[in-house]
Amino acid sequence: MSTTENAIASAEAHSAHTYHPLPVVVATAEGAWMTDVEGRRYLDMLAGYSALNFGHANRRLIDAAKAQLERVTLTSRAFHHDRFAEFCTQLADLCGMEMVLPMNTGAEAVETAVKTARKWGYRVKGVPDGMAKIIVASDNFHGRTTTIISFSTDHEARADFGPYTPGFEIVPYGDLTAMRAAMTENTVAVLLEPIQGEAGVLVPPPGYLPGVRELTRERNVLFIADEIQSGLGRTGKTFACEHEGVVPDMYVLGKALGGGIVPVSAVVSSAAVLGVYRPGEHGSTFGGNPLACAVALEVIAMLRTGEFQQRATELGDHLHQELGLLVGVGAVQTVRGRGLWAGVDIDPGHGTGREISEKLMDRRVLVKDTHGSTIRIAPPLVISKEDLDWGLEQLREVLRG
C-alpha cells in the first residue's frame, strides 16, 4: 500500500469513526495550500471551517506562539499571568463589550453562553429557579455536547444520545413571528448563528437580525450571537452581525480566534451579564492560558488593521459573482453566502456533495460537503485572486464533467 493508504487504514482501524474525511493525508501547509504525504499540493478551500482565516503557518501567528512557548504556556486560572488581562481587555474592546470569559473550544463557549444566560435569568431577570428557556433556530449547529445536541434538529447529531437536556424552544430560522410567539416571561435568551454555517451557509432574510435585536430588547431577553464560524473577518466584517447594524448582548467566539494554532474560544458580553459569576461557579484549566492569549492577541492585532475584512469583501464579491454565473445553467441550483463564504447546492442529478468534493480533490482542490447535496467554500482570507480563480475553474470543470 502507498503511504496515504497506510495512514488512512491505520486511522480507520484505531480511531472512532466520528468523521468521514476525504482520502487525503496532509503533511505540511502554508498560506492557502496543503501538501500531502506523497508530495501532492492541494488548494485549501475550507480553511478548517473558518479556524484558518489567516492561512496555514501565518508567520505573525507562528512567531507569537514561538515567543510565548519560550516563556510560559500554562498556569491554570489558579494564578494570574502577564498576557491574560491584555487579552481580555483587547478582545472586549474589539467586540465593543466589557468582559470576557475565555474557554478553549467553540462547544465549550456555547455551553458557557447557555449557563451564563440561565444564571442571568435567575439572578437578574428574576425567572423562577429551573424554569429558564432559551430560544434557538432549526437547522442550527452550535457544537456536539449533550446539552447542545438537545436543541439540534440534525438527526445524525442527535440520535441515540438521549435523554436530552430540557429548556430550549426551537423555531424556524428567519421567522420573527414564530420567535415572538415562542417567547414567555421565562425566556432568558435567543441563541442564533447570524449565518448558519453547517446548514449550508444560510443567510437570514434582510431585517431578521435587527428584528431579533428589537424583540429581545422589548422582552428583556439576551441576544446571543454565535459567531464561531461567521466572525473574525470571514464575511467581510469583523462580525457578521455588523452587516445588519446589529450588536448582540453576547458574542460567542472560537475557531479563528486561535489563529489555526491553538484552540481558543470566548464569551464576550457586558459586566451586567458576565458579572453574575462568582469564583467556583464556572471555569476551565486551559481556558485563557498564556499561549492561547498570546496567539489570540496577535489575531486581534491583525483584525484591527482591517486588511483581512477588506480582502474577504473584495474576494468575496468576486467569488459570489463567479459562482452566480453557474446558477441555472448546469449543475448548480443555488448559491448563498457572504464574504469569502459560500454554500453551493448541487443538482442531485449531477452527484452528491461528497462526490463533487471527491472529484475536486482529484483536481487538487479541497472542499467539504454538508447535508447531502451542498458543498461549502471558505478559503483562507489570505488566498490570492489567482489561486481563487484556479480553484473556481476546477469547480467549473467538475460540474461540466
Backbone hydrogen bonds in HBPLUS format (Angstrom, degrees):
<---DONOR---> <-ACCEPTOR-->    atom                        ^
c    i                          cat <-CA-CA->   ^        H-A-AA   ^      H-
h    n   atom  resd res      DA  || num        DHA   H-A  angle D-A-AA Bond
n    s   type  num  typ     dist DA aas  dist angle  dist       angle   num
A0006-ASN N   A0002-SER O   2.89 MM   4  6.13 159.4  1.93 153.6 159.2     1
A0007-ALA N   A0003-THR O   3.01 MM   4  6.19 162.1  2.05 148.3 152.9     2
A0008-ILE N   A0004-THR O   2.98 MM   4  6.21 163.2  2.01 155.4 159.8     3
A0009-ALA N   A0005-GLU O   2.92 MM   4  6.01 162.6  1.95 148.3 153.5     4
A0010-SER N   A0006-ASN O   2.95 MM   4  6.11 158.1  2.00 148.8 154.5     5
A0011-ALA N   A0007-ALA O   3.00 MM   4  6.20 158.3  2.05 145.2 151.3     6
A0012-GLU N   A0008-ILE O   2.90 MM   4  6.10 160.0  1.94 151.6 157.1     7
A0013-ALA N   A0009-ALA O   3.01 MM   4  6.17 145.3  2.13 140.8 149.9     8
A0014-HIS N   A0010-SER O   2.99 MM   4  6.08 147.1  2.10 149.2 157.0     9
A0015-SER N   A0011-ALA O   2.93 MM   4  5.45 133.7  2.15 149.3 150.5    10
A0018-THR N   A0016-ALA O   2.95 MM   2  5.72 138.4  2.13 101.0  90.3    11
A0024-VAL N   A0022-LEU O   2.75 MM   2  5.69 139.6  1.91 109.0  96.3    12
A0037-VAL N   A0025-VAL O   2.99 MM  12  6.08 138.4  2.17 165.9 175.7    13
A0027-ALA N   A0035-THR O   2.76 MM   8  5.86 173.7  1.76 152.1 153.9    14
A0028-THR N   A0035-THR O   3.14 MM   7  5.22 164.6  2.17 145.0 149.0    15
A0035-THR N   A0028-THR O   2.76 MM   7  5.22 171.3  1.77 151.5 151.6    16
A0030-GLU N   A0033-TRP O   2.88 MM   3  5.52 158.9  1.92 158.2 165.1    17
A0033-TRP N   A0030-GLU O   3.01 MM   3  5.52 164.7  2.04 135.4 137.4    18
A0031-GLY N   A0056-HIS O   2.87 MM  25  4.68 154.6  1.93 136.6 128.0    19
A0056-HIS N   A0031-GLY O   2.86 MM  25  4.68 169.7  1.87 131.3 130.8    20
A0044-ASP N   A0032-ALA O   2.80 MM  12  5.41 167.6  1.82 156.0 158.9    21
A0034-MET N   A0042-TYR O   2.85 MM   8  5.17 161.6  1.88 151.8 158.2    22
A0042-TYR N   A0034-MET O   2.67 MM   8  5.17 154.5  1.73 158.4 165.8    23
A0036-ASP N   A0040-ARG O   2.86 MM   4  5.41 159.4  1.90 151.6 156.0    24
A0039-GLY N   A0036-ASP O   2.93 MM   3  5.31 164.4  1.95 115.5 120.2    25
A0043-LEU N   A0364-ARG O   2.87 MM 321  6.20 165.5  1.89 145.4 144.7    26
A0366-LEU N   A0043-LEU O   2.91 MM 323  6.08 171.1  1.92 166.9 164.3    27
A0045-MET N   A0366-LEU O   2.90 MM 321  5.53 149.7  2.00 148.4 156.9    28
A0378-ALA N   A0045-MET O   2.71 MM 333  5.31 173.1  1.71 141.5 141.1    29
A0050-SER N   A0047-ALA O   2.88 MM   3  5.17 124.7  2.19 107.3 121.9    30
A0052-LEU N   A0047-ALA O   2.94 MM   5  4.73 164.2  1.97 139.2 134.4    31
A0051-ALA N   A0048-GLY O   3.01 MM   3  4.97 156.1  2.07 103.0 110.7    32
A0055-GLY N   A0052-LEU O   2.98 MM   3  5.07 165.1  2.01 114.7 116.1    33
A0381-LEU N   A0053-ASN O   2.73 MM 328  5.27 146.1  1.84 133.1 143.3    34
A0062-ILE N   A0058-ASN O   2.84 MM   4  6.03 163.6  1.86 163.3 169.0    35
A0063-ASP N   A0059-ARG O   2.92 MM   4  5.99 164.0  1.95 148.7 153.2    36
A0064-ALA N   A0060-ARG O   3.08 MM   4  6.23 153.0  2.16 138.1 145.5    37
A0065-ALA N   A0061-LEU O   2.97 MM   4  6.18 156.6  2.02 147.1 153.2    38
A0066-LYS N   A0062-ILE O   2.85 MM   4  6.08 164.4  1.88 154.7 159.1    39
A0067-ALA N   A0063-ASP O   2.97 MM   4  6.08 164.6  2.00 148.9 153.0    40
A0068-GLN N   A0064-ALA O   3.19 MM   4  6.34 155.8  2.25 140.7 146.8    41
A0069-LEU N   A0065-ALA O   2.85 MM   4  6.07 151.0  1.93 150.2 159.2    42
A0071-ARG N   A0068-GLN O   2.88 MM   3  5.13 154.3  1.95 109.4 118.0    43
A0072-VAL N   A0068-GLN O   3.20 MM   4  6.21 134.7  2.41 158.0 169.3    44
A0084-PHE N   A0081-HIS O   3.41 MM   3  5.82 153.2  2.48 111.1 118.0    45
A0087-PHE N   A0083-ARG O   3.02 MM   4  6.14 157.2  2.07 146.2 152.9    46
A0088-CYS N   A0084-PHE O   2.98 MM   4  6.26 172.3  1.99 162.5 163.1    47
A0089-THR N   A0085-ALA O   2.90 MM   4  6.02 162.2  1.93 149.5 155.1    48
A0090-GLN N   A0086-GLU O   2.86 MM   4  5.93 167.6  1.88 152.1 155.8    49
A0091-LEU N   A0087-PHE O   2.91 MM   4  5.99 165.6  1.93 155.9 160.0    50
A0092-ALA N   A0088-CYS O   2.99 MM   4  5.95 161.5  2.02 143.8 149.6    51
A0093-ASP N   A0089-THR O   3.05 MM   4  6.17 156.4  2.10 143.0 149.7    52
A0094-LEU N   A0090-GLN O   2.95 MM   4  6.15 156.4  2.00 145.4 151.8    53
A0095-CYS N   A0091-LEU O   3.07 MM   4  6.27 150.0  2.16 147.0 154.4    54
A0096-GLY N   A0092-ALA O   2.97 MM   4  6.03 111.9  2.45 134.8 152.1    55
A0097-MET N   A0092-ALA O   2.78 MM   5  4.83 160.4  1.82 154.2 151.3    56
A0096-GLY N   A0093-ASP O   3.07 MM   3  4.91 148.0  2.18  97.1 107.0    57
A0098-GLU N   A0269-SER O   3.05 MM 171  6.11 157.1  2.11 133.2 140.4    58
A0099-MET N   A0269-SER O   2.89 MM 170  5.55 172.2  1.90 162.9 161.2    59
A0269-SER N   A0099-MET O   3.04 MM 170  5.55 157.2  2.09 147.3 154.6    60
A0101-LEU N   A0267-VAL O   2.82 MM 166  5.16 156.1  1.88 155.4 162.1    61
A0267-VAL N   A0101-LEU O   3.00 MM 166  5.16 158.1  2.05 135.1 141.6    62
A0103-MET N   A0265-SER O   2.78 MM 162  4.95 173.6  1.79 128.2 130.5    63
A0265-SER N   A0103-MET O   3.27 MM 162  4.95 164.6  2.29 111.6 107.4    64
A0109-ALA N   A0105-THR O   3.07 MM   4  6.39 151.6  2.15 145.6 153.5    65
A0109-ALA N   A0106-GLY O   3.05 MM   3  5.05 115.1  2.49  94.3 110.2    66
A0110-VAL N   A0106-GLY O   2.92 MM   4  6.28 154.2  1.99 153.4 160.7    67
A0111-GLU N   A0107-ALA O   2.90 MM   4  6.14 165.7  1.92 152.3 156.2    68
A0112-THR N   A0108-GLU O   2.89 MM   4  6.08 151.1  1.97 141.9 150.5    69
A0113-ALA N   A0109-ALA O   2.85 MM   4  6.14 149.8  1.94 144.3 152.7    70
A0114-VAL N   A0110-VAL O   2.91 MM   4  6.23 156.1  1.96 154.4 160.4    71
A0115-LYS N   A0111-GLU O   2.97 MM   4  6.26 165.7  2.00 152.0 155.3    72
A0116-THR N   A0112-THR O   2.82 MM   4  5.98 157.1  1.87 148.3 155.5    73
A0117-ALA N   A0113-ALA O   2.91 MM   4  6.07 164.3  1.93 149.2 152.8    74
A0118-ARG N   A0114-VAL O   3.06 MM   4  6.29 161.1  2.10 150.2 155.2    75
A0119-LYS N   A0115-LYS O   2.94 MM   4  6.13 167.1  1.95 151.8 155.5    76
A0120-TRP N   A0116-THR O   2.83 MM   4  6.02 162.5  1.86 154.4 159.7    77
A0121-GLY N   A0117-ALA O   2.88 MM   4  6.02 152.7  1.95 141.8 149.9    78
A0122-TYR N   A0118-ARG O   2.99 MM   4  6.33 150.9  2.08 150.9 157.8    79
A0123-ARG N   A0119-LYS O   2.86 MM   4  5.98 172.8  1.87 157.3 159.8    80
A0124-VAL N   A0120-TRP O   2.76 MM   4  5.22 154.6  1.82 139.7 147.3    81
A0125-LYS N   A0120-TRP O   3.17 MM   5  6.64 156.3  2.23 146.0 153.0    82
A0126-GLY N   A0121-GLY O   2.89 MM   5  6.05 118.9  2.27 140.2 157.2    83
A0127-VAL N   A0121-GLY O   2.93 MM   6  5.55 170.4  1.94 143.2 142.5    84
A0131-MET N   A0128-PRO O   3.06 MM   3  5.63 153.0  2.14 146.7 144.8    85
A0133-LYS N   A0186-ASN O   2.95 MM  53  5.84 149.6  2.05 144.8 142.1    86
A0188-VAL N   A0133-LYS O   2.80 MM  55  5.87 165.4  1.82 163.3 164.5    87
A0134-ILE N   A0167-GLY O   2.93 MM  33  6.32 149.6  2.03 145.8 154.2    88
A0169-GLU N   A0134-ILE O   2.93 MM  35  6.20 155.3  1.99 144.8 149.2    89
A0135-ILE N   A0189-ALA O   2.90 MM  54  6.33 160.7  1.94 155.7 155.3    90
A0191-LEU N   A0135-ILE O   2.89 MM  56  6.25 162.0  1.92 168.7 174.8    91
A0136-VAL N   A0169-GLU O   2.83 MM  33  6.11 162.9  1.86 159.5 163.3    92
A0171-VAL N   A0136-VAL O   2.98 MM  35  6.36 159.2  2.02 152.2 156.7    93
A0138-SER N   A0171-VAL O   2.83 MM  33  5.83 144.1  1.96 147.0 150.8    94
A0149-ILE N   A0145-THR O   2.92 MM   4  6.10 170.5  1.93 163.1 164.8    95
A0150-SER N   A0147-THR O   3.11 MM   3  5.15 138.2  2.29  96.2 108.6    96
A0151-PHE N   A0148-ILE O   3.16 MM   3  5.82 158.3  2.21 114.5 119.6    97
A0152-SER N   A0149-ILE O   3.20 MM   3  4.74 167.0  2.22 100.3 100.5    98
A0158-ARG N   A0154-ASP O   3.12 MM   4  6.22 139.0  2.30 148.3 160.3    99
A0158-ARG N   A0155-HIS O   3.16 MM   3  5.11 129.6  2.43  95.0 108.5   100
A0159-ALA N   A0155-HIS O   2.83 MM   4  5.55 167.4  1.84 159.6 160.0   101
A0175-ASP N   A0172-PRO O   3.31 MM   3  5.62 157.7  2.36 131.9 129.5   102
A0179-MET N   A0175-ASP O   3.20 MM   4  6.47 151.2  2.29 140.4 148.6   103
A0180-ARG N   A0176-LEU O   2.88 MM   4  6.11 164.2  1.91 154.4 157.7   104
A0181-ALA N   A0177-THR O   3.05 MM   4  6.27 157.9  2.10 145.9 151.8   105
A0182-ALA N   A0178-ALA O   3.05 MM   4  6.21 137.1  2.25 138.7 149.5   106
A0182-ALA N   A0179-MET O   3.10 MM   3  5.11 127.9  2.38  95.5 109.4   107
A0183-MET N   A0180-ARG O   3.30 MM   3  5.45 146.7  2.42 100.9 109.9   108
A0187-THR N   A0184-THR O   3.11 MM   3  5.35 168.7  2.12 111.2 114.3   109
A0222-LEU N   A0188-VAL O   2.98 MM  34  6.13 168.5  1.99 135.9 133.6   110
A0190-VAL N   A0222-LEU O   2.78 MM  32  6.22 147.4  1.88 164.4 175.5   111
A0224-ILE N   A0190-VAL O   2.80 MM  34  5.95 174.8  1.80 169.5 170.4   112
A0192-LEU N   A0224-ILE O   3.04 MM  32  6.39 166.3  2.06 171.0 172.3   113
A0226-ASP N   A0192-LEU O   2.79 MM  34  5.88 173.1  1.79 155.5 157.7   114
A0196-GLN N   A0202-LEU O   2.96 MM   6  4.93 146.4  2.07 146.4 142.8   115
A0201-VAL N   A0196-GLN O   2.92 MM   5  5.22 112.2  2.39 137.9 154.6   116
A0202-LEU N   A0196-GLN O   2.84 MM   6  4.93 145.7  1.96 139.6 142.6   117
A0200-GLY N   A0197-GLY O   2.93 MM   3  5.57 163.9  1.96 119.8 124.9   118
A0201-VAL N   A0197-GLY O   3.09 MM   4  4.38 150.8  2.18 115.4 123.8   119
A0208-TYR N   A0205-PRO O   3.07 MM   3  5.71 159.3  2.11 143.1 144.6   120
A0211-GLY N   A0207-GLY O   2.94 MM   4  5.92 144.9  2.06 136.9 147.2   121
A0212-VAL N   A0208-TYR O   2.85 MM   4  6.20 149.1  1.94 152.0 161.1   122
A0213-ARG N   A0209-LEU O   2.91 MM   4  6.18 159.3  1.96 151.9 157.7   123
A0214-GLU N   A0210-PRO O   2.93 MM   4  6.17 159.0  1.98 148.0 152.9   124
A0215-LEU N   A0211-GLY O   2.94 MM   4  6.07 162.1  1.97 146.6 151.9   125
A0216-THR N   A0212-VAL O   2.90 MM   4  6.02 165.1  1.93 153.4 157.0   126
A0217-ARG N   A0213-ARG O   3.12 MM   4  6.25 157.5  2.17 144.0 150.1   127
A0218-GLU N   A0214-GLU O   2.98 MM   4  6.12 158.1  2.03 146.2 152.7   128
A0219-ARG N   A0215-LEU O   3.03 MM   4  6.24 145.0  2.16 145.7 154.3   129
A0221-VAL N   A0216-THR O   2.85 MM   5  4.65 169.0  1.86 144.1 146.0   130
A0220-ASN N   A0217-ARG O   3.36 MM   3  5.17 166.2  2.38 100.7 104.7   131
A0249-ASP N   A0223-PHE O   2.86 MM  26  5.20 144.4  1.99 137.9 149.5   132
A0250-MET N   A0223-PHE O   3.25 MM  27  6.50 141.0  2.41 157.6 152.7   133
A0225-ALA N   A0250-MET O   2.89 MM  25  6.21 166.8  1.90 173.3 169.6   134
A0252-VAL N   A0225-ALA O   2.93 MM  27  6.15 149.7  2.03 159.9 154.5   135
A0227-GLU N   A0252-VAL O   2.92 MM  25  5.69 140.0  2.08 144.7 156.2   136
A0231-GLY N   A0227-GLU O   2.91 MM   4  4.58 142.9  2.05 118.0 122.6   137
A0232-LEU N   A0238-THR O   2.50 MM   6  4.59 125.7  1.78 173.2 164.0   138
A0236-GLY N   A0233-GLY O   3.17 MM   3  5.38 161.9  2.20 113.6 119.2   139
A0340-LEU N   A0234-ARG O   3.22 MM 106  6.04 138.9  2.40 165.5 168.7   140
A0242-GLU N   A0239-PHE O   3.05 MM   3  5.64 151.1  2.14 113.4 121.1   141
A0243-HIS N   A0240-ALA O   3.14 MM   3  5.84 155.1  2.20 118.5 124.0   142
A0244-GLU N   A0241-CYS O   3.09 MM   3  5.76 153.7  2.16 116.7 123.5   143
A0246-VAL N   A0241-CYS O   3.17 MM   5  5.28 168.2  2.19 139.4 136.6   144
A0245-GLY N   A0242-GLU O   2.98 MM   3  4.70 163.0  2.01 101.3 106.3   145
A0251-TYR N   A0268-VAL O   2.93 MM  17  5.20 161.1  1.96 151.6 156.8   146
A0268-VAL N   A0251-TYR O   2.98 MM  17  5.20 163.7  2.00 149.8 154.4   147
A0253-LEU N   A0266-ALA O   2.88 MM  13  5.22 176.8  1.88 164.5 165.6   148
A0266-ALA N   A0253-LEU O   2.97 MM  13  5.22 155.5  2.03 132.9 134.0   149
A0257-LEU N   A0254-GLY O   3.00 MM   3  5.33 176.9  2.00 125.2 126.1   150
A0258-GLY N   A0255-LYS O   3.07 MM   3  6.03 165.1  2.10 131.0 133.6   151
A0259-GLY N   A0256-ALA O   2.90 MM   3  5.04 163.5  1.93 110.6 114.8   152
A0261-ILE N   A0258-GLY O   2.96 MM   3  5.82 168.8  1.97 129.4 133.1   153
A0262-VAL N   A0258-GLY O   3.35 MM   4  5.10 163.7  2.38 134.6 137.2   154
A0273-VAL N   A0270-SER O   3.19 MM   3  5.36 140.3  2.36  98.2 108.5   155
A0274-LEU N   A0270-SER O   2.96 MM   4  6.18 156.9  2.02 168.4 164.6   156
A0275-GLY N   A0271-ALA O   2.81 MM   4  4.84 128.4  2.07 120.7 132.0   157
A0276-VAL N   A0273-VAL O   3.28 MM   3  6.02 163.5  2.31 119.1 120.5   158
A0277-TYR N   A0274-LEU O   3.45 MM   3  6.27 175.5  2.46 120.2 121.3   159
A0281-GLU N   A0278-ARG O   3.11 MM   3  5.85 160.0  2.15 150.5 151.7   160
A0289-ASN N   A0286-PHE O   3.11 MM   3  5.43 134.8  2.32 146.8 136.6   161
A0293-CYS N   A0289-ASN O   2.92 MM   4  6.14 164.6  1.94 162.2 167.3   162
A0294-ALA N   A0290-PRO O   2.94 MM   4  6.08 157.5  1.99 148.5 154.3   163
A0295-VAL N   A0291-LEU O   3.13 MM   4  6.36 165.7  2.15 152.6 155.4   164
A0296-ALA N   A0292-ALA O   2.91 MM   4  6.03 169.1  1.92 154.2 157.9   165
A0297-LEU N   A0293-CYS O   2.83 MM   4  5.88 150.7  1.91 145.6 153.3   166
A0298-GLU N   A0294-ALA O   3.32 MM   4  6.57 147.1  2.44 137.8 145.1   167
A0298-GLU N   A0295-VAL O   3.07 MM   3  5.27 123.1  2.40  99.7 113.8   168
A0299-VAL N   A0295-VAL O   3.01 MM   4  6.41 151.0  2.10 147.8 156.7   169
A0300-ILE N   A0296-ALA O   2.90 MM   4  6.19 160.3  1.94 152.4 156.7   170
A0301-ALA N   A0297-LEU O   3.01 MM   4  6.24 156.6  2.06 141.7 148.0   171
A0302-MET N   A0298-GLU O   2.96 MM   4  6.17 153.0  2.03 147.0 153.9   172
A0303-LEU N   A0299-VAL O   2.95 MM   4  6.25 153.9  2.02 151.0 158.3   173
A0304-ARG N   A0300-ILE O   3.03 MM   4  6.27 143.1  2.17 145.6 155.5   174
A0305-THR N   A0302-MET O   3.29 MM   3  5.63 149.3  2.39 104.0 112.0   175
A0306-GLY N   A0303-LEU O   3.10 MM   3  5.61 150.1  2.20 112.8 120.6   176
A0310-GLN N   A0306-GLY O   3.02 MM   4  6.16 157.7  2.07 150.1 156.3   177
A0311-ARG N   A0307-GLU O   2.96 MM   4  6.22 156.4  2.01 145.1 151.7   178
A0312-ALA N   A0308-PHE O   2.96 MM   4  6.11 160.5  1.99 145.2 150.4   179
A0313-THR N   A0309-GLN O   2.98 MM   4  6.21 144.6  2.11 140.8 150.6   180
A0314-GLU N   A0310-GLN O   2.90 MM   4  6.14 175.2  1.90 160.5 160.1   181
A0315-LEU N   A0311-ARG O   2.84 MM   4  5.75 161.2  1.88 152.3 157.6   182
A0316-GLY N   A0312-ALA O   2.91 MM   4  5.27 131.7  2.14 115.7 129.7   183
A0317-ASP N   A0313-THR O   2.91 MM   4  6.05 153.4  1.98 144.6 150.4   184
A0318-HIS N   A0314-GLU O   3.24 MM   4  6.52 157.8  2.29 141.6 147.3   185
A0319-LEU N   A0315-LEU O   2.77 MM   4  6.01 157.8  1.82 148.1 154.8   186
A0320-HIS N   A0316-GLY O   2.94 MM   4  6.14 170.2  1.95 156.5 157.3   187
A0321-GLN N   A0317-ASP O   2.98 MM   4  6.09 147.3  2.09 141.5 151.0   188
A0322-GLU N   A0318-HIS O   2.99 MM   4  6.19 165.4  2.01 154.0 157.0   189
A0323-LEU N   A0319-LEU O   2.91 MM   4  6.13 163.2  1.94 152.9 158.2   190
A0324-GLY N   A0320-HIS O   2.87 MM   4  5.76 147.9  1.98 133.8 143.0   191
A0325-LEU N   A0322-GLU O   3.24 MM   3  5.39 135.5  2.45  97.7 108.7   192
A0326-LEU N   A0323-LEU O   2.96 MM   3  5.41 152.9  2.03 110.9 119.5   193
A0327-VAL N   A0324-GLY O   3.24 MM   3  5.42 153.7  2.32 104.3 111.7   194
A0328-GLY N   A0332-VAL O   3.20 MM   4  6.39 161.5  2.23 168.6 165.5   195
A0347-ASP N   A0331-ALA O   2.60 MM  16  5.06 164.5  1.62 162.9 167.4   196
A0333-GLN N   A0345-ASP O   2.85 MM  12  5.48 166.1  1.87 153.9 158.0   197
A0345-ASP N   A0334-THR O   2.90 MM  11  5.15 165.9  1.92 153.7 157.9   198
A0336-ARG N   A0343-GLY O   2.98 MM   7  5.19 156.2  2.03 147.5 154.8   199
A0343-GLY N   A0336-ARG O   2.93 MM   7  5.19 153.3  2.00 131.5 139.2   200
A0338-ARG N   A0341-TRP O   3.09 MM   3  5.57 128.8  2.36 140.1 154.7   201
A0342-ALA N   A0377-ILE O   2.87 MM  35  5.09 152.1  1.95 148.2 154.9   202
A0377-ILE N   A0342-ALA O   2.81 MM  35  5.09 163.1  1.84 153.9 157.2   203
A0344-VAL N   A0375-ILE O   2.87 MM  31  5.30 168.5  1.89 160.0 164.0   204
A0375-ILE N   A0344-VAL O   2.97 MM  31  5.30 158.5  2.02 142.6 147.5   205
A0346-ILE N   A0373-SER O   2.75 MM  27  5.33 175.4  1.75 167.9 169.3   206
A0350-HIS N   A0347-ASP O   2.75 MM   3  5.61 168.1  1.76 133.6 137.6   207
A0351-GLY N   A0348-PRO O   3.13 MM   3  5.12 162.8  2.16 104.2 109.5   208
A0356-ILE N   A0352-THR O   3.00 MM   4  6.31 161.1  2.03 153.9 158.7   209
A0353-GLY N   A0372-GLY O   2.64 MM  19  5.57 167.7  1.65 150.2 150.9   210
A0357-SER N   A0353-GLY O   2.93 MM   4  6.08 156.7  1.98 145.2 152.0   211
A0358-GLU N   A0354-ARG O   2.92 MM   4  6.19 152.2  2.00 149.4 156.6   212
A0359-LYS N   A0355-GLU O   2.99 MM   4  6.24 154.5  2.06 146.2 153.0   213
A0360-LEU N   A0356-ILE O   2.93 MM   4  6.19 153.0  2.00 148.8 156.4   214
A0361-MET N   A0357-SER O   2.91 MM   4  6.14 148.7  2.01 141.6 150.7   215
A0362-ASP N   A0358-GLU O   3.04 MM   4  6.36 150.0  2.14 143.4 150.4   216
A0363-ARG N   A0360-LEU O   2.89 MM   3  4.96 134.9  2.10  97.5 111.2   217
A0365-VAL N   A0360-LEU O   2.91 MM   5  5.15 156.9  1.96 133.3 135.9   218
A0364-ARG N   A0361-MET O   2.87 MM   3  4.82 159.0  1.91 111.1 112.7   219
A0376-ARG N   A0368-LYS O   2.94 MM   8  5.82 165.2  1.96 163.6 165.6   220
A0370-THR N   A0374-THR O   2.77 MM   4  5.34 146.9  1.88 150.9 153.5   221
A0374-THR N   A0370-THR O   3.32 MM   4  5.34 143.8  2.46 154.2 161.3   222
A0373-SER N   A0371-HIS O   2.86 MM   2  6.00 135.7  2.06 111.6  97.9   223
A0383-ILE N   A0380-PRO O   3.11 MM   3  5.67 168.1  2.13 121.0 122.4   224
A0388-LEU N   A0384-SER O   2.93 MM   4  6.17 159.8  1.98 150.4 156.7   225
A0389-ASP N   A0385-LYS O   2.85 MM   4  6.03 160.6  1.89 148.5 153.5   226
A0390-TRP N   A0386-GLU O   2.96 MM   4  6.19 152.1  2.04 142.3 150.3   227
A0391-GLY N   A0387-ASP O   2.93 MM   4  6.19 160.2  1.97 150.1 155.0   228
A0392-LEU N   A0388-LEU O   2.94 MM   4  6.22 156.1  1.99 150.0 156.7   229
A0393-GLU N   A0389-ASP O   2.89 MM   4  6.11 146.9  2.00 144.6 153.7   230
A0394-GLN N   A0390-TRP O   3.08 MM   4  6.44 149.0  2.18 146.4 154.2   231
A0395-LEU N   A0391-GLY O   3.13 MM   4  6.49 150.0  2.22 142.7 150.8   232
A0396-ARG N   A0392-LEU O   2.92 MM   4  6.26 158.1  1.96 148.5 154.1   233
A0397-GLU N   A0393-GLU O   2.95 MM   4  6.20 156.9  2.00 147.2 153.2   234
A0398-VAL N   A0394-GLN O   2.96 MM   4  6.19 156.6  2.01 147.5 153.7   235
A0399-LEU N   A0395-LEU O   2.95 MM   4  6.18 161.9  1.98 154.5 159.2   236
A0400-ARG N   A0396-ARG O   2.92 MM   4  6.13 140.2  2.09 142.8 153.7   237
A0401-GLY N   A0397-GLU O   3.03 MM   4  6.17 141.5  2.18 140.4 150.3   238
A0401-GLY N   A0398-VAL O   3.14 MM   3  5.10 123.8  2.48  91.7 106.0   239
